[in-house]
Amino acid sequence: MEKEFILNENSSRHIVQVLRMKPGENLRLTDGKGLSAIAVIREAHKKHCRVNIIEKKIHDPSNQNIQIGVSLLKNASRFEWFLEKATELGISKIIPLKCDRTEKQQFRMERLHSILESAMIQSQQVWMPVLSEPKSFPDFVSEVNADKKFIAHCEPGTKRRLNEMMITNNGSVLILIGPEGDFTEEEIKLASQSGFMAVELGENRLRSETAAVVAAALLKLH
């Protein structure tokens, strides 16, 4: 039996003004938590698009639980770009970090959540990454638990290439990416004491947001 549902303003605007869909057309919906649905548009209103659900399906989460802890960035648009690409790649969780050299300390959760939602819809996924509130670096690294934990930094020392690591598709993997000025020696030492392995992403020195996307791709496509 069909069930009527009214979409929120953000989704309604995307469907009506961006996709230019009309009444009678079918579309695919998701709640971002594994539920997908096929619906037919009944009223194409840009603020409250009314649809009828005609089919539902539950999808299991991926065996890959990839988490990225990344410093907040001075340029908000670069952090937002990272969120978009991480969502497209299928990252499970994103943890904004406040490090010693982090210049920006706050963000707008509502706006960032909207970016995640749009990227999820665009990439036709049914699981949206969990975006946590910003965490203090020392508190986070000393408390977090993951099967494999990495920290990418540019300081001298023994490091392994992330693309050469043996990582299975089961279990959780966490990688840390620092701010524009990189992690401090103290932060790297603290991470090491907390069980994080130092890794490098390649020969080139990358911007923080680029490094985060490269790390996400290497772990996701490993």
C-alpha positions in Angstrom: 0.0 0.0 0.0 1.3 3.5 -0.9 2.2 5.8 2.0 2.2 9.6 1.6 5.3 11.5 2.7 6.3 15.2 2.6 10.0 15.8 2.1 11.9 18.5 3.9 12.6 21.9 2.3 16.2 21.0 1.3 15.2 17.8 -0.4 12.2 19.4 -2.0 14.3 22.2 -3.5 16.8 19.7 -4.9 14.2 17.6 -6.5 12.0 20.4 -7.9 14.5 23.2 -8.7 17.7 21.3 -9.4 16.5 18.0 -10.9 13.4 19.6 -12.3 11.3 16.6 -11.6 7.5 16.6 -12.2 4.4 15.0 -10.7 4.1 11.3 -11.7 7.9 10.8 -11.9 9.6 8.2 -9.7 12.6 8.9 -7.5 14.8 7.1 -5.1 14.9 8.3 -1.4 17.0 7.4 1.6 17.1 8.3 5.3 20.9 8.0 5.4 20.7 5.1 7.8 20.4 2.2 5.4 16.8 2.6 4.3 16.1 3.3 0.6 12.7 3.8 -1.0 11.1 4.3 -4.4 8.5 7.0 -4.4 6.3 8.8 -7.0 5.9 12.5 -6.9 2.4 13.7 -6.2 3.0 17.4 -5.7 6.2 19.1 -6.9 6.5 22.0 -4.5 9.9 23.5 -3.9 9.4 23.7 -0.1 7.3 20.7 0.6 7.4 18.1 -2.2 4.7 15.5 -1.6 5.4 11.9 -2.6 4.0 8.4 -2.2 6.3 5.6 -1.1 5.7 2.5 -3.2 8.7 0.3 -2.3 11.2 0.1 0.7 14.4 -1.8 1.2 16.9 -2.1 4.1 20.6 -2.2 3.3 23.3 -3.6 5.6 26.2 -1.3 6.4 29.5 -1.8 4.7 32.0 -4.1 6.4 34.5 -1.3 6.0 34.3 1.0 9.0 36.7 3.9 7.9 37.0 6.9 10.2 38.9 10.1 9.6 39.9 12.5 12.3 40.8 15.8 10.6 41.7 19.2 12.0 39.3 22.0 11.5 40.7 24.3 8.7 41.0 28.1 8.6 39.3 28.1 5.2 35.8 26.7 5.8 35.2 26.0 2.2 38.2 23.6 2.0 36.8 21.6 5.0 33.4 21.5 3.3 35.0 20.2 0.1 36.6 17.4 2.1 33.3 16.5 3.7 31.7 16.2 0.2 34.4 14.0 -1.2 34.6 11.8 1.9 30.9 11.2 1.7 31.2 10.3 -2.0 33.9 7.8 -1.1 31.7 6.1 1.6 33.6 7.1 4.8 31.8 5.9 7.9 32.7 8.7 10.4 34.3 12.1 10.4 35.7 13.6 13.6 36.7 17.3 13.4 39.8 17.9 15.6 41.1 20.8 17.6 44.9 20.6 17.5 47.6 22.9 18.8 47.9 24.6 15.4 44.2 24.6 14.5 43.3 28.2 13.7 39.5 27.8 13.4 37.7 26.4 16.4 34.1 26.3 15.4 31.8 25.2 12.6 28.2 25.3 11.6 26.8 21.8 12.2 23.6 22.4 10.3 25.4 23.6 7.2 27.9 20.7 7.2 25.1 18.2 7.7 23.4 19.6 4.7 26.6 19.2 2.6 26.8 15.5 3.7 23.2 14.9 2.8 23.6 16.5 -0.7 26.8 14.5 -1.4 25.1 11.3 -0.2 22.1 11.8 -2.5 24.3 12.8 -5.5 26.5 9.7 -5.1 23.4 7.5 -4.7 24.3 6.0 -1.3 22.1 5.0 1.6 24.5 5.5 4.5 25.6 9.0 5.5 28.8 9.5 7.4 28.5 10.3 11.1 29.8 13.8 11.8 30.8 14.3 15.4 31.2 17.5 17.3 34.8 18.9 17.3 37.1 17.0 19.7 40.2 18.1 21.6 43.2 16.2 20.1 44.6 15.0 23.4 41.3 13.8 24.7 40.3 12.1 21.4 43.6 10.1 20.8 43.7 8.9 24.4 40.1 7.6 24.4 39.3 6.5 20.9 39.2 2.8 20.1 39.7 1.3 16.6 41.2 -1.9 15.3 43.9 0.0 13.3 45.0 3.5 14.1 47.2 5.7 11.9 48.5 9.3 12.0 49.8 11.0 8.8 52.3 13.7 9.4 55.3 15.4 7.7 57.8 15.3 10.5 61.0 13.2 10.1 61.0 9.8 11.6 60.1 6.2 10.8 56.9 6.0 8.7 55.3 3.5 6.4 53.4 4.2 3.2 49.7 3.9 3.8 49.1 2.2 0.5 51.6 -0.6 1.5 49.8 -1.4 4.7 47.8 -4.7 5.0 44.3 -3.6 5.8 41.4 -6.0 5.7 37.8 -5.1 4.8 36.6 -6.0 8.3 37.0 -4.0 11.5 37.5 -0.3 12.1 40.3 1.9 10.7 41.0 5.4 11.9 43.5 7.9 10.4 44.4 11.3 11.7 45.1 14.3 9.5 46.5 17.5 11.0 46.0 21.3 10.4 47.7 23.5 7.9 50.9 23.6 10.0 50.8 19.9 10.7 50.8 18.2 14.0 53.2 19.2 16.7 56.0 16.9 17.9 54.1 16.6 21.2 50.9 15.5 19.4 52.7 13.0 17.3 54.4 11.6 20.5 51.0 11.4 22.3 49.4 9.6 19.3 52.3 7.1 19.2 51.9 6.4 22.9 48.1 5.8 22.3 48.8 3.1 19.7 48.8 5.2 16.5 51.2 4.1 13.7 52.9 6.9 11.7 52.2 6.8 8.0 52.9 8.9 4.9 50.6 9.3 1.9 53.1 9.9 -0.8 56.2 11.9 -1.8 54.4 15.3 -2.2 53.5 17.6 0.7 49.7 17.9 0.5 47.2 20.4 1.8 45.3 19.1 4.8 42.0 18.6 2.9 43.8 17.0 0.0 45.7 14.7 2.4 42.4 13.7 4.0 40.8 12.8 0.7 43.9 10.8 -0.4 43.8 8.9 2.9 40.1 8.2 2.5 40.6 6.9 -1.0 43.6 4.8 -0.1 41.7 3.2 2.8 38.4 2.8 0.9 39.9 1.4 -2.3 42.6 -0.8 -0.6 
